[in-house]
Amino acid sequence: MTSDSISEPLPAAPEAPSGSPFRTEPTPRDEAPQFVLPLVVHLEKTDPPARNDALVTAARAVLTILSDPRSQGEDEGRAEGEWAQAVRDWQDARIRKVVRRARGAEWRKASALPGITVAGGHAEVRVFPPVPLDGWPRELAKLQVSGTDLDDPEPPAAPDPAGAVLWMNPDVAMSAGKAMAQAGHGAQLAWWELSDTERKAWREAGFPLSVAIPDAARWRELAASGLPVVRDAGFTEVAPGSCTVVADHPALRR
C-alpha cells in the first residue's frame, strides 16, 4: 500500500445528473460534510495475501456493507439501521474510500470496532461504517497507509464470465491499496446499476466476482461497451479522470 490510497470514482458519462457524487466540477455535494469508507486489510509480515485475492475481498467488503441491514433506511415497517445515516451522509457527498493495513495487535484492535470482516481465499478485509474525513477513530487513524505492496505469486485464475468481473485498466499502474479502493468503486457502481431483485440474487449468492486485467484491445472494447466505468478523481497516484475499472456484471450486459 502507499499513502496514495484515497480515491474517488467518477462516471464514464459526461452527462452525469446534477448533484452526482461523481462530477468533476464543484457541486453542492462539495459543500456537504465529507465522509470516507474505511477499509483495513490484514497484512502480516510473514504471510501476506496475494494481490488479486486482496482486490476481490475488498470489493466484496464494499458490497457487504452496502447490503447490510444496518446500512439500510426505513422500509415497509423495518426500522432504520444503525449505520444508515452514516452511509447516507457518505453517499450524499463525494464517494471516498481509504485502505489501511494492520497486523498483530493493530488488527485485533481494529476488529473490535463496529464493522464487518470479509474473508477471501487468504485475504481478510474489515470494512467500517463511513466516518468524517477528519474524524477517524483513534484505532484506525494510527494505522499505516504506506507499507509493503502485494504481489501475485501465481497468475490469477481466468475470470468466470458467468459472474461479475471487475476489469482493471492495464495501462494504469497502482499500488495494492489504490487498486483495492478502485475495485471497491467498481463493485459499488455495479451495485447501484442493479435492480433490487438483481441485488438480492447477487447477495444471496455470496457476491461472486473476479478481478482481472485484460489486454489493451479488450480494455478498449470494455471501456466503450456502456458498462459502468470508474474515472478516478485524481486525488492520488493517477491523473484526474483516469479510467481505472470497468464493472462487468451479467445483469448489465444488455
N, C-alpha and C positions, 0 to 999 in steps of 0.2 A: 504494500500500500504506500502511497505517497501522500503528502499534505494536500494534494490536488483531488481529493475525493468528494468535494462538494460539487454537486451538479444539478442541472435542471433541464427537463426535456422541453422541446418546442415542437409544434406540429409541422407536418410537411406542407400543409396547405397555407398559402399566404392569406386566404380569406378567413382566418380563424375568427370566430364570433367575438364581438365586443366584450371585453371583460374576461376573455380566456386567460388562464394562468400561463399560457404558452406563447403569448405575443412578445415580440422583442421590444416594441416601443412602450413607453410608460403607459400604464393603465391604472384604474382605481385599485387594482389588486396590489400595486406597489405601495399604496398609501396605507393598506391594511397591515396590522402586525404580522411579521414574517415568522413562519414556523418551519421546522425541519423534521424529517422522519429519521430517527437514529437507527442504524444497523451496526451490530458488533459481531465480528467473525472471531470464532475461537481459533487462535493461532499459536500453538505450542512450538517452541524452537525445534524440537526433535521429530515432530510428526505433523507437519503442515498438510492441509488438504490440497488436492490438485486444483489448479486454477479453474478449469471448466466446472468441476463439482461445486466450487465456491460460487461461481456465477449463477448456476442453476438454483442453488439453495437460496441465494439472496433474492432471486426473482420469486421463488415460491414463498419466501418470508413476506414479501410485499403483498402478494396475493392473499396470504393467510390473514394478515391483519386487516386488509380491506374488507374481507368477507366475514370477519369475526363478529358475533352478535354484540360484543362490547363496543364495536365501532359503528353500529347501526343506530339510526334515529327511530323515533316512534313510528309504528306501522301496525295498523289493524289491531289495536289494543296492546301491542307489545311496548313495554317501557323502553325509553331511550337508554342505550348502552353507556357505560361509564366513560368510554373513550370517544363517544360520538362527537362531543363538542370540540375536542382537540383535533379530531380528523376533519371536521367541518372547517375549523379555523385554518388548518393547514391547506386544505384544498381551495379555500377562498382566497388565499394569497398565492405567491409563486410556489411551485412544487419543487421542493428541495429534499435531497437525501444525503446523508453523510455516513460513510462506512469507517468504523474504527476497529482496532484489533485489541484482543485481550487474551491473556494466558494466566494459568495458575489462579492465584487468589483474586486477581483482577476479574477474571471470568466468573468466578464464584460470586463475587460481589455484584457484578452486573446482572447475573442470573437471578439474584434475589429481588431485583426491581421489577415492577409490573411490566410484563411483556410476554412474548411468545418465542420459544426456541424451536427452530425448524432444523431438522437433521437431513442431510443429503447422504450420498454414498459414504463419505467420511467427514465432510464439512459440517459444521454447526454454525448457524447464524441466528442471533437473537434480535428480534425487531421490537421496538418500543413505541408507545403512543407518541405522536408528534409533540415536540417541545418548542418553546420560543427560541428563535435563532440565537439569542444571547442569554438563554435561561436553562442551560443543560443541568441535569442532576450532577452533583459533585462526582459520583462514582463513574459517570460516563465522560464528563468533561476532562478528566485527567487521563483518559485512555489515549494512546498514541494513534495518530492517523498515519504517520510515516512508519516504515518498517520493512520487513522482508517481503518481497514480492512473491507471487506464486507461479509455479510452472506446471505443465502437464507432463509427467514422466513418460506417458504413452499417449499417442494420438487419441482424442476422444472418439467415442463411437459415433457412427454416422447418425444424423438426426432422423427421427421417425416421422415421415411426412403425414402419418395419421394423427399426430398430435401437434401441439403448438411448438413453434420454433422461433427463437429469438436470434435473428441473423445479425452478426456484428460486422461493421464495416472493415474490410481487410486492409484499407489504406489509412486507418486511424489508429495510431499506437496509444495504448492506455495502460496505466498501472492496473494491478488487480483490483484495488479499491475503486478506482474510477469505473472500471468495467463492470464491477458488481452493481454500482449505482445505476449505470446505464441499462444493465439487464433488468433491474427493478423498474426503471422508467418504461422500458418496452413492455414488460408484463402489465404494468398499470394502464398503459394506453390500450392494450388488447382488452383488458377487463372493462374499461369504460365503453368500448365499442360493442360489447356483447349485450344481448338481451338478458333479462332476469332468468329466463329458462336456460339459456346457454351458460350463464354464470353458475347456476346451480349444478348443472351437469359437470362442468369443469371442476368445481369444488368437490363434489361427491366422488369424482374420480381421483382426487388427490392432487389436482393441478399438474397433470403430466405435461412436461415441456422439456425442451432441449435447447442448448445454446451452441451455435455453430458459426464458423467463418467461411463464407462462400468464396469462390474465385471472383476476380474483378468483373467478368462478364455477367455472372449470375447476380452479383450485387447490383449492377446497374438495372437488371430486369426487375429485381425485387423492389428497388427504390422507386421505380416508375410504375409499379403494379397497382397502386391505390391502397395498399396495406398501410397501417399506421407506421409512421417514421418518427423516430426521436431525433430532434435537432437540438443539440446542446446549446445552452445559453452562453457558454464560453467563459464561465467563472474561473475554470481551472483546466489545465492540461491541453485542451483542444481549442481551436479557433471558434468564435461565436458562429452559430448556425451550422456547425458541422453535423452531418447526418451520421449517427453512430449505430443505430439499431433499427431494423425493420421487424415489427411484431407480426408474426405469421401464425394465425390460428385457423383451424379448419372452417370454423363458422364464418370467418371473414373472407374466405376465398370465393367471392361471389362474381 
